[in-house]
Amino acid sequence: MELALALFVGALVGGGFYMMLRRNVVKMLIGLVLLSNGANLLIFLAARPVRGRSAIVPQGQTAPEPPYADPLAQALILTAIVIGFGVLAFAIALVYRTEVETGSDDIDDYVEGERP
Amino acid sequence: MTLVLPLLIPLLAAGIMLAAWGRARAHPWLNLAASGAQVGAALLVLATVADGRILTLQLGSWPAPYGISLVADRLTGLMLSAFAIAAFLGSLHLVVDDEDVPARLGFYALYQTTVLGVSGAVLTGDLFNLFVWFEVVLISSFVILGLGRGRAAREGTIKYFVLNLASSAVFLASIGLLYGSLGTLNYAEISRRLAEAGGDPLHQAIGLLLLTVFGIKAAVFPLFSWLPASYPTLPASVVAVFSALLTKLGIYAMIRLTTLLFAAQPQALQTALVVFGSITMITGVLGALAQSDAKRLLSFHIVSQVGYIVVGVGLASPLALAGAMLHLLHNVLAKSGLLLLTRQFELRGGSSDLGRLGGLLVSAPALAAVFLVLALGLAGVPPLSGFVSKYVLVLSAVERDSWWVAAAMLGVSVLTLMSMLKIWNEAFAKAPPAPPPPAPARTWHPVRLAPATALAVLVVLMGVFGQPIVALTRAGAEQLLRPEVYRAAVLGENF
């Protein structure tokens, strides 16, 4: 399973970087989404996912029985998802405003006012 | 409590401003009060750690390394103070000249959340917490940039945004890999486990990834293009504060990376820092020389000066680290002052485009005097602060037999002086162009020069009476090069 996940993370990050390099801003946003999802999944993968054993302490004991899924990694991923979601919302609003004000969705047209 | 104060003040201020959303006219004053209180809190931390103590606070009383620690050593104290002073003078400028910032859209609350983010980032002792604080700063700066006037602001924001977001994703990936390999996120514990693990290539790779991330944040070659693309679209006070806060935060993270986390095997990181820092110095100043707009010229300068500091971090001797910290302090003062002055260019001459300015030596002699002090300070002319920091840096390069680096530092200094002369010639010495520029909307008022003058005075003071500051930075550098002291302070003696 971990090999498949690793290849999938690679595909996401690779695809994300490829899309971020496109001229169209919406494609760039999609690349952003792919990239952040890839990074989140990488945290999950690096913390050695364990199938079906959550970190719950059984009745009458003081610690969960190893091996169990790492809850800290899940907390990290949740935080990162929330941050990424906030940034993405801002990014969509920004891209929309830019497209309205400049009339173009091509990044090469964005030259911060330095027209020759 | 001392450690939490620099976080509570901006947080409360931002909260009050959001609650008093409608009273936009009170926001600049609230901002000023909060920034002033922040200076007090930062100097309190600095005074407490100046004798070498390391303050720690375990959040939620979870013992280290299981919880998040707040840690303050001399570097933290110095950086907190530098950030707070820059933010205070920026807020002072905004009180006397509000530059039409969108106060009704929460601009001042975002100002305070930026200060909150940078303060949290230098106080934290946990790597993922650092990521969170970086994101706080990033999002605040995104929105401030995005609220600017005109399409240039929007375009600049997109460029700033793309590169910084890619760096955040890579940061996240590096944290994940480091956590998976070591099992901890606490600086002291990472430092200890990396020392025990020896030179594992995986760890070296993660270290280089983290260096890349912090390099993007600090605007190091070749990933600095976001800075000259976005900073010139900002109002002058904001770009002055951003230049003092954002890139220096990336440098702080680099310092922690090489002196604390990877203290056991920093050679690859340090070599990369010296090489890329040197290239950054040179490309930054060459880019500056090619510009015809004052703000864009100074933005390229930020990149060049960051190169100096990065080389100092890479050389990593006590003298080099002291020089890096001194240069950081000097830049916070001199660069912010120069950027605040570009507002005067706009007010007096109609724009910051050098081709359309002229004759300011005659029409604004006070402005010329302040500019002269700050520009010579930036170029490193004695007895100003730039000379002190550059002297220490060149000395540290010579001490390590890095002759090319020393030569590059001196050469870039000459080119920096040339670019300052360019601004002087274009804006001050030459006659005003015909037809005369349109009359500015705001009339000139001498008190608007006050914050930049204060910074110029500080530049002079730091140069002439710099010995105590040099001593403090040297002590700070010695402390940085002994990570076992940090580890003992955070983890306790028995770990």
Interface residues (C-beta under 8 A of the other chain):
Chain A: V13 G16 F17 M20 V25 M28 L32 L35 S36 G38 A39 N40 L42 I43 F44 L45 A46 A47 R48 L72 A73 L76 T79 A80 I83 G86 V87 F90 A91 A93 L94 V95 R97 T98 E101 T102 I107 Y110 V111 E112 G113
Chain B: F128 F131 V132 E135 L138 I139 F142 V143 G146 G150 R151 A152 R154 E155 G156 T157 I158 K159 F161 V162 L165 A166 S168 A169 V170 L172 A173 I175 G176 L177 Y179 G180 S181 A229 P232 T233
